[in-house]
Amino acid sequence: MLNMSAEEAEKRKKAVFDSMSERRRKHILKKVGYENWDPFIEPKDPIDIRRDPSKRTTKMLVSEFLQSRSMEKYSNAYGSGVLEICLGIVNDDDRYMGMYEFSCWYRDLLVREGHVKQKDA
């Protein structure tokens, strides 16, 4: 906030923090800490131009993935799930990061126990 004293900014920051749900406060404390948290930062880029570490947009990632699958192997629900998890991962959403990490762990478990061959995984 440009025309605000440090004391005023801290009061507003505390008011915003105190008005949040307990879950959201815990998330902020865990992720960045209260001191580093800035409730007044500018929003991120629009979703359609956000890019992952490979410099691909969500649309590019989903298209590339679905093109690697045969049309008979996926439904609209499958494609919708791909889009949803892709958005969550690109946006670094904890819920989707958990789903992704579990999926990788589960695939590795099945391979390790011999239920799935490495090339099938």
N, C-alpha and C positions, 0 to 999 in steps of 0.2 A: 504494500500500500504506500503510495508515494507521499502524500501529505499527512502522514501520521507519525507521531513520536513513537519511539521504541516502547515506551510504557503503554501507550494506547494500543499498539499492535499486539503486545503481550496480553493485555486484557481481552482483546477480541479473540486472540488465539485460544486463550483459556476458556472463554465463553463457548466457542465453537466445539472445543474438545469435550467440555463438560456436558454439552447438549447431545453428544453422540451416544449411541448404544454402547453397552459394556463390551460387546463383541467387537465392534469397530475400534474402540479405544485400545483393546488388547492387540488387535491387528496392527495398528499404528505403532504401538510401543514395541512390538516384536519386529516389525519390518524396518522401521527407520529410527525409532526412538522419538520421544516428545521434542527434544531439543532440535533435532534435524527436520522435524515435520513442519511443512509450510502449508497451511490451509488456503493460502492466498496465491498459490502458484497458478500460472496459466494452464489451461487444459491441454491435454496431449493432442497430437495431430488427429484430424478426422480419421476414422477407422479405415476408410478406403485407401488412404495413402500411407498407413503404418506399414512398416516392413519388419521382417524377422531378421536374425543375424545373417541369413543368406541373401538378404536384400530383396526378398520376394514379398509381394503383398499376399494377403489372405486369399484373395481370388486366384492368384497365380498358383499358390500351394495346393488349394483344393482342386483346381483344374488339372494340375500335373499329377496329383495323386489319383484322381478318378480316371484319368486317361490310362493309368497303369493297370487298371482293373477292367475285366471284361464286363460289358453292359449287363450280361445275364447274372453276374455275381452280386450286383447291388441294386437296392430298391431306392425309392425316394427317401425313406426313413434312414437308410444307410448314408446317402448323400447329405441329408440334413445333419446327421450325427457328425460326419466328417467336417462340415462347415462349422458346427457349434464348437467342437473341440479345437479346431484350428484357430478360431477367433479367441478362444480362451487361452490357448498357449501363446499366441502372438501378443496378446494383451497381458501376459504374465499373471493370469488370474489363478490364485491358489487352488481353487476347486478343480480346474482343468489340469493344472500341473500335477495335482495328486492323482487324477485319473490316468494321466499319461505315464507317470512314474510307476503306478501300480501295473498298468498294462505291460510296460517293458519288463518289470520284475516277474510278472506272471508268465510271459512268453519265455523268459530265461529259465524259470522254474520247470515249465513243461519240457523244454529242450533238455535240461539237466537230468530230469527224471526219465527221459526217453519216451515221453508221450507224443512228442512232435519232433520230427527230424529238423536239423538246423536249416536246411534249404526250404522247408515248408513254413518256417517261422517268419 
